[in-house]
């Protein structure tokens, strides 16, 4: 072993990568561990930041408790109507139902829109690809609120009545979020290995059939985590419907606050409800990749090693001759053949069905050891170095 060559070929590592930490965890190789002075500066900065946040929170609470004009916003008289059972039954729950209803319809429509136009952007025909690209880019560029106002005016002119605001919210969310999903589909197909399409074409598929049957399904599975994250955007964007008088959760909270002059309290309750739902969707987006990986990835198992090759330095340069003993399905003599292999027996595949004899070469028949099918041999052959599968 050339120690000088090994030292010269070793990659340069930082002091943090070579130095073990006291807590048993390895330090990062991307940056050095901060020294005593840097740790003191970080601690001082964190303390100052926490004190500033506490001071700002105290000032806000003092202004709410003692406003220049108006009632104490922290009094129980204002918080009582905001969290009462009547408020939940008459305002919050109906608004939440409308919010979820619009979000569900928008999600279904956005998925269909995204898959259709995402495939359209990958079509071999350039007119279809160009039209889909223009539609997707336009829907991504226009603000959602502008879409809502436009469709609300249009549907109201069509005498759709109270449903005009609902359909305006749904169509606007479908156009915007569907264009985002279409881009996810396109990028997902683009990130697939080129061998997927080449293998499909080699099997006789056309490029269009390969796109629909092979590439797009894999891209959809790969984009599921990002698609679930987009559900949070859909749910939050339904709150924009309150501007066009859609009776969602935010609009109902504003109505309740206007009735009891406690708009701050009702908006806080609505914000907590939005936070809980979005937090659950975020946890779903984190859980989904691990679940999909367990269902799609094959469990990795270590390759079995022939027992005679474990810690056996004597067989490294020997010739191993394998005879596979396999009974024919229609009777007859067992099929036997020689497989010459130079090197360790650990690299011989399918060793569980193979019997080995060390040091045998067909050019030297005198070194041949007798091999009999399993159950017909005696124990004397095992002493000669013959291994049998378990």
Backbone torsions as a table, in degrees:
resi	resn	phi	psi	omega
1	UNK	NA	129.1	179.2
2	UNK	-92.5	102.3	-176.1
3	UNK	-68.6	-35.3	179.6
4	UNK	-65.1	-38.4	178.1
5	UNK	-66.3	-38.0	179.6
6	UNK	-65.7	-38.6	-179.6
7	UNK	-69.5	-34.9	-179.6
8	UNK	-74.0	-29.4	-177.8
9	UNK	-85.4	-12.0	-177.4
10	UNK	-69.8	138.5	178.9
11	UNK	-69.2	150.3	179.2
12	UNK	-75.6	126.1	-179.6
13	UNK	-118.4	153.0	177.2
14	UNK	-75.1	164.3	179.4
15	UNK	-64.4	-29.4	179.0
16	UNK	-70.3	-31.9	-179.7
17	UNK	-73.1	-29.0	-178.4
18	UNK	-89.1	-23.2	-172.5
19	UNK	-94.6	120.2	177.0
20	UNK	-72.6	148.1	179.3
21	UNK	-90.0	157.7	-177.5
22	UNK	-68.7	-28.6	-177.1
23	UNK	-83.2	5.5	176.9
24	UNK	88.7	-3.9	-179.4
25	UNK	-99.7	142.8	179.3
26	UNK	-76.9	140.4	179.8
27	UNK	-73.5	158.5	-178.9
28	UNK	-71.1	144.5	177.7
29	UNK	-89.5	-3.8	-178.5
30	UNK	-86.5	-24.3	179.4
31	UNK	-152.7	157.5	-179.9
32	UNK	-76.9	150.2	177.0
33	UNK	-68.4	133.3	-179.0
34	UNK	-62.8	144.6	179.5
35	UNK	-82.3	-174.8	-179.0
36	UNK	-59.6	-42.6	-178.9
37	UNK	-66.6	-43.3	179.1
38	UNK	-65.2	-37.5	177.6
39	UNK	-65.0	-37.4	177.2
40	UNK	-65.4	-40.5	179.0
41	UNK	-65.4	-39.2	178.2
42	UNK	-64.9	-42.2	179.1
43	UNK	-63.8	-41.2	178.5
44	UNK	-64.5	-43.1	178.9
45	UNK	-62.9	-42.1	177.8
46	UNK	-63.9	-39.8	179.4
47	UNK	-64.9	-43.3	179.2
48	UNK	-64.0	-41.5	178.7
49	UNK	-62.4	-42.0	178.7
50	UNK	-64.3	-40.8	179.5
51	UNK	-64.8	-38.6	178.7
52	UNK	-65.1	-42.7	178.7
53	UNK	-63.7	-41.0	177.8
54	UNK	-64.6	-37.3	178.8
55	UNK	-66.5	-42.2	178.6
56	UNK	-64.1	-42.4	178.5
57	UNK	-63.2	-38.9	178.6
58	UNK	-65.2	-40.1	179.3
59	UNK	-65.2	-41.2	179.6
60	UNK	-64.2	-44.0	179.8
61	UNK	-65.4	-37.3	177.8
62	UNK	-65.9	-39.8	178.6
63	UNK	-67.8	-35.0	177.8
64	UNK	-71.1	-34.3	-180.0
65	UNK	-77.0	-34.0	-179.0
66	UNK	-129.4	72.1	179.9
67	UNK	-72.6	155.2	178.2
68	UNK	-60.1	-39.6	177.6
69	UNK	-138.0	138.2	178.3
70	UNK	111.3	-174.1	-174.2
71	UNK	-93.4	156.8	176.1
72	UNK	-59.9	116.9	-175.8
73	UNK	-77.1	-8.5	179.0
74	UNK	-100.3	3.0	-178.5
75	UNK	-73.3	150.2	179.6
76	UNK	-67.0	-21.8	-179.8
77	UNK	-65.4	-27.2	178.8
78	UNK	-90.4	-30.5	-179.5
79	UNK	-79.5	-24.5	-179.4
80	UNK	-60.2	-53.5	179.2
81	UNK	-64.4	-23.8	-177.2
82	UNK	-76.6	-23.3	-177.6
83	UNK	-119.5	13.4	-179.3
84	UNK	-73.7	164.1	179.7
85	UNK	-65.3	-35.2	178.4
86	UNK	-64.0	-35.6	179.2
87	UNK	-65.9	-39.2	179.4
88	UNK	-70.6	-41.7	-176.3
89	UNK	-73.0	-40.0	-172.8
90	UNK	-92.5	-22.3	-173.0
91	UNK	-125.7	-60.8	-170.7
92	UNK	-65.8	-51.5	-176.5
93	UNK	-65.2	-44.9	174.8
94	UNK	-59.9	-39.8	177.1
95	UNK	-65.6	-38.4	178.2
96	UNK	-65.9	-38.2	177.4
97	UNK	-62.1	-43.4	178.4
98	UNK	-65.7	-36.9	178.2
99	UNK	-64.5	-47.7	-179.5
100	UNK	-66.0	-38.5	-179.9
101	UNK	-62.4	-46.8	178.4
102	UNK	-65.1	-37.9	-179.2
103	UNK	-67.0	-42.0	-178.8
104	UNK	-65.0	-47.1	179.3
105	UNK	-62.6	-40.6	179.7
106	UNK	-66.8	-36.5	179.5
107	UNK	-66.1	-46.0	179.4
108	UNK	-61.5	-46.2	179.1
109	UNK	-65.8	-37.7	-179.8
110	UNK	-67.2	-37.2	178.4
111	UNK	-64.6	-46.6	178.2
112	UNK	-62.9	-44.9	178.4
113	UNK	-59.6	-45.6	-176.6
114	UNK	-66.2	-41.6	-179.8
115	UNK	-66.7	-43.4	-178.3
116	UNK	-64.4	-50.1	-177.1
117	UNK	-77.1	-26.2	173.9
118	UNK	-66.2	-41.6	175.2
119	UNK	-67.5	-37.3	179.3
120	UNK	-61.2	-34.1	178.8
121	UNK	-72.8	-11.5	179.6
122	UNK	-109.8	5.5	-177.6
123	UNK	-68.1	148.4	177.3
124	UNK	-65.3	-30.0	-178.9
125	UNK	-74.2	122.0	-175.5
126	UNK	-69.4	-31.8	177.8
127	UNK	-63.6	-42.3	178.1
128	UNK	-64.7	-43.5	179.8
129	UNK	-63.0	-38.7	-178.7
130	UNK	-70.0	-44.0	-179.7
131	UNK	-63.2	-45.6	179.6
132	UNK	-63.7	-37.4	178.6
133	UNK	-65.0	-41.4	179.2
134	UNK	-65.0	-43.5	180.0
135	UNK	-63.8	-45.1	-178.2
136	UNK	-65.2	-45.8	-179.1
137	UNK	-66.1	-35.8	178.5
138	UNK	-67.1	-44.1	-179.3
139	UNK	-67.9	-29.4	177.3
140	UNK	-75.6	-27.2	-174.3
141	UNK	-85.9	-30.7	-176.5
142	UNK	-80.3	134.2	177.8
143	UNK	-62.2	148.2	-179.0
144	UNK	-64.8	-40.0	-179.2
145	UNK	-62.0	-37.4	177.7
146	UNK	-65.0	-39.6	174.7
147	UNK	-60.1	-44.7	-177.9
148	UNK	-62.2	-45.2	-179.4
149	UNK	-64.4	-41.9	-179.4
150	UNK	-62.9	-51.3	-178.1
151	UNK	-68.8	-31.1	177.5
152	UNK	-63.6	-44.4	177.3
153	UNK	-65.2	-39.1	-178.4
154	UNK	-68.0	-47.9	-179.3
155	UNK	-67.5	-33.9	176.2
156	UNK	-65.6	-35.7	177.2
157	UNK	-68.5	-21.9	177.3
158	UNK	-87.7	9.5	178.2
159	UNK	59.2	46.4	177.2
160	UNK	-86.9	-4.3	174.1
161	UNK	68.6	-138.9	-177.2
162	UNK	-69.6	-18.0	179.5
163	UNK	-78.4	-7.3	-177.4
164	UNK	-63.1	-42.6	-179.7
165	UNK	-67.2	-38.0	179.5
166	UNK	-63.9	-49.3	-179.0
167	UNK	-68.5	-30.1	176.4
168	UNK	-65.3	-42.5	178.3
169	UNK	-65.3	-45.2	-176.2
170	UNK	-65.6	-48.0	-178.2
171	UNK	-63.8	-39.8	179.9
172	UNK	-64.3	-43.7	179.1
173	UNK	-67.2	-34.8	178.0
174	UNK	-64.6	-44.3	-177.5
175	UNK	-64.7	-46.3	-176.5
176	UNK	-71.7	-53.9	-176.6
177	UNK	-71.3	-29.9	174.6
178	UNK	-64.4	-36.4	176.5
179	UNK	-66.8	-35.2	176.5
180	UNK	-66.1	-42.9	178.7
181	UNK	-65.8	-36.5	176.5
182	UNK	-61.1	-38.5	177.0
183	UNK	-69.2	-34.6	175.7
184	UNK	-64.3	-40.6	178.0
185	UNK	-63.9	-45.9	-179.1
186	UNK	-62.5	-45.8	179.6
187	UNK	-68.1	-34.6	177.8
188	UNK	-63.9	-41.9	176.5
189	UNK	-67.1	-37.3	179.8
190	UNK	-66.9	-27.1	-179.6
191	UNK	-85.6	-6.4	178.0
192	UNK	-70.7	150.4	176.0
193	UNK	-61.2	145.4	179.9
194	UNK	-65.0	-21.2	179.7
195	UNK	-65.2	-21.0	178.3
196	UNK	-63.9	-49.9	179.1
197	UNK	-69.2	-39.4	-179.4
198	UNK	-62.9	-39.9	178.4
199	UNK	-66.8	-40.2	179.0
200	UNK	-65.2	-41.2	178.3
201	UNK	-66.7	-35.8	178.3
202	UNK	-66.1	-26.3	177.5
203	UNK	-83.0	-0.4	177.1
204	UNK	102.3	4.9	179.1
205	UNK	-78.9	148.5	172.2
206	UNK	-78.0	160.9	178.3
207	UNK	-57.4	-36.6	179.0
208	UNK	-67.5	-44.0	179.2
209	UNK	-67.3	-37.4	175.7
210	UNK	-61.9	-38.7	179.4
211	UNK	-64.9	-45.0	-174.6
212	UNK	-79.7	-39.1	-172.7
213	UNK	-91.0	-26.3	-173.4
214	UNK	-114.6	-51.0	-169.6
215	UNK	-81.8	-47.7	-177.2
216	UNK	-63.0	-42.9	176.6
217	UNK	-58.6	-39.4	177.3
218	UNK	-67.8	-37.0	178.8
219	UNK	-67.1	-36.2	179.5
220	UNK	-65.7	-42.0	177.8
221	UNK	-63.9	-39.3	-179.4
222	UNK	-69.2	-28.9	-176.4
223	UNK	-93.3	1.6	-177.7
224	UNK	-57.2	-45.1	178.2
225	UNK	-59.0	-44.5	178.0
226	UNK	-66.8	-33.5	177.4
227	UNK	-67.1	-39.1	176.7
228	UNK	-66.0	-37.8	176.0
229	UNK	-62.0	-32.8	178.3
230	UNK	-67.4	-22.2	176.1
231	UNK	-61.7	-33.5	177.3
232	UNK	-63.0	-40.7	178.4
233	UNK	-64.3	-41.6	179.1
234	UNK	-61.8	-45.4	-178.3
235	UNK	-63.6	-42.7	-179.4
236	UNK	-70.4	-34.2	-178.9
237	UNK	-71.9	-16.3	174.5
238	UNK	-63.6	-22.8	178.2
239	UNK	-64.7	-22.3	176.6
240	UNK	-66.6	-19.6	178.3
241	UNK	-65.9	-17.9	177.7
242	UNK	-64.9	-23.2	178.7
243	UNK	-70.5	-30.3	177.7
244	UNK	-101.5	26.1	172.3
245	UNK	68.3	29.0	172.9
246	UNK	-82.3	129.4	-172.8
247	UNK	-82.0	67.8	176.6
248	UNK	-91.1	-168.7	-178.0
249	UNK	-62.3	-42.4	-179.9
250	UNK	-66.4	-42.3	179.7
251	UNK	-64.8	-40.0	178.5
252	UNK	-67.7	-36.8	176.5
253	UNK	-65.0	-38.2	177.4
254	UNK	-66.6	-39.1	178.2
255	UNK	-64.9	-41.7	178.6
256	UNK	-65.5	-40.8	178.3
257	UNK	-66.1	-35.9	178.1
258	UNK	-69.2	-29.9	-179.9
259	UNK	-73.9	-35.5	-176.7
260	UNK	-110.8	6.9	180.0
261	UNK	55.3	41.2	176.5
262	UNK	-134.6	54.0	-175.5
263	UNK	-62.4	-33.3	179.7
264	UNK	-63.9	-43.4	-177.8
265	UNK	-67.0	-43.2	-179.1
266	UNK	-67.6	-36.3	177.6
267	UNK	-68.7	-34.1	176.7
268	UNK	-64.2	-43.0	178.2
269	UNK	-62.6	-43.8	178.4
270	UNK	-63.1	-38.1	178.4
271	UNK	-64.5	-38.1	178.2
272	UNK	-65.1	-40.0	178.8
273	UNK	-64.9	-44.7	176.9
274	UNK	-59.8	-41.4	-178.2
275	UNK	-63.6	-42.7	-178.4
276	UNK	-63.7	-45.0	-178.6
277	UNK	-66.1	-44.9	179.9
278	UNK	-66.2	-33.8	177.8
279	UNK	-66.0	-40.6	177.6
280	UNK	-64.1	-40.5	177.3
281	UNK	-65.9	-35.8	177.7
282	UNK	-66.2	-39.9	176.5
283	UNK	-64.2	-36.4	176.3
284	UNK	-63.5	-40.0	178.5
285	UNK	-66.1	-29.5	177.3
286	UNK	-79.2	-33.2	-178.4
287	UNK	-77.6	-31.5	-173.1
288	UNK	-62.6	-44.1	179.9
289	UNK	-60.1	-41.8	179.1
290	UNK	-64.8	-40.3	178.9
291	UNK	-65.7	-42.7	179.5
292	UNK	-66.8	-35.2	179.0
293	UNK	-66.8	-38.3	178.2
294	UNK	-67.8	-30.9	-177.6
295	UNK	-84.4	-27.7	-175.1
296	UNK	-102.7	-26.1	-177.2
297	UNK	-88.8	136.8	178.2
298	UNK	-76.3	134.7	179.8
299	UNK	-62.4	132.5	-178.6
300	UNK	-86.5	125.9	178.9
301	UNK	-122.4	142.0	178.6
302	UNK	-65.1	141.6	-179.5
303	UNK	-69.7	134.2	-179.5
304	UNK	-67.7	143.2	-179.2
305	UNK	-112.4	138.3	179.3
306	UNK	-60.1	132.9	-176.3
307	UNK	-59.7	-33.5	-176.6
308	UNK	-73.5	-9.4	-178.2
309	UNK	-97.4	-4.8	-176.0
310	UNK	-78.1	120.2	176.4
311	UNK	50.9	42.1	179.3
312	UNK	-119.8	90.2	-176.2
313	UNK	-70.5	-12.0	-176.1
314	UNK	-78.0	-17.6	-174.8
315	UNK	-102.1	13.8	-175.5
316	UNK	-67.3	-42.1	-175.4
317	UNK	-111.8	18.8	180.0
318	UNK	-90.6	171.6	177.8
319	UNK	-104.6	121.0	178.4
320	UNK	-100.8	130.3	177.9
321	UNK	-114.0	122.8	-176.9
322	UNK	-109.3	133.4	173.1
323	UNK	-119.1	115.9	-179.3
324	UNK	-85.0	119.5	179.9
325	UNK	-95.0	107.1	-176.2
326	UNK	-134.1	121.8	-179.6
327	UNK	-73.9	133.1	179.1
328	UNK	-70.8	142.7	-177.7
329	UNK	-64.3	-28.4	-178.4
330	UNK	-105.6	19.6	179.9
331	UNK	90.0	-174.5	-179.6
332	UNK	99.9	-179.1	-177.4
333	UNK	-72.5	147.8	176.7
334	UNK	-63.0	146.1	180.0
335	UNK	-81.8	126.3	-178.8
336	UNK	-129.2	138.7	176.0
337	UNK	-152.3	157.8	-177.1
338	UNK	-96.1	140.0	172.4
339	UNK	-127.4	109.2	-179.6
340	UNK	-86.6	133.0	-177.4
341	UNK	-143.3	124.1	176.5
342	UNK	-100.4	127.9	-178.8
343	UNK	124.3	-169.2	-177.6
344	UNK	-69.3	142.4	179.5
345	UNK	-70.1	-9.3	-179.1
346	UNK	-66.3	-22.3	-178.0
347	UNK	-89.8	1.6	176.1
348	UNK	-78.8	121.3	-177.7
349	UNK	-78.1	159.2	176.3
350	UNK	56.1	43.8	-175.1
351	UNK	-72.0	-18.2	179.8
352	UNK	-67.5	-24.6	179.5
353	UNK	-102.9	12.9	-173.0
354	UNK	-124.4	142.3	174.6
355	UNK	-111.8	142.6	-170.7
356	UNK	-119.2	149.7	171.4
357	UNK	-131.1	124.0	-178.8
358	UNK	-78.0	137.9	168.7
359	UNK	76.0	20.6	-178.7
360	UNK	-99.3	136.4	177.1
361	UNK	-137.0	130.6	-176.3
362	UNK	-67.7	-18.4	175.4
363	UNK	-75.0	-13.0	176.7
364	UNK	-127.1	83.6	-176.5
365	UNK	-61.6	-22.0	-178.0
366	UNK	-66.7	-18.6	178.3
367	UNK	-88.8	2.0	-176.5
368	UNK	-72.5	134.5	173.1
369	UNK	-107.3	143.6	-176.2
370	UNK	-70.4	132.5	178.2
371	UNK	-121.3	123.8	179.7
372	UNK	-116.0	156.2	177.4
373	UNK	-59.7	158.6	-177.3
374	UNK	-60.2	130.4	179.4
375	UNK	97.4	-13.4	-180.0
376	UNK	-107.4	-10.3	-178.4
377	UNK	-90.5	162.6	176.9
378	UNK	-98.1	-179.6	-177.1
379	UNK	-82.9	-10.3	-177.6
380	UNK	-71.0	-27.6	-179.3
381	UNK	-70.2	-26.3	-178.9
382	UNK	-68.5	-25.9	-179.5
383	UNK	-72.2	-15.7	-178.6
384	UNK	-85.5	7.7	176.5
385	UNK	98.1	19.8	-178.8
386	UNK	-91.1	131.5	178.7
387	UNK	-107.5	141.5	179.2
388	UNK	-119.8	145.9	-179.1
389	UNK	-67.2	154.2	179.7
390	UNK	-77.7	NA	NA
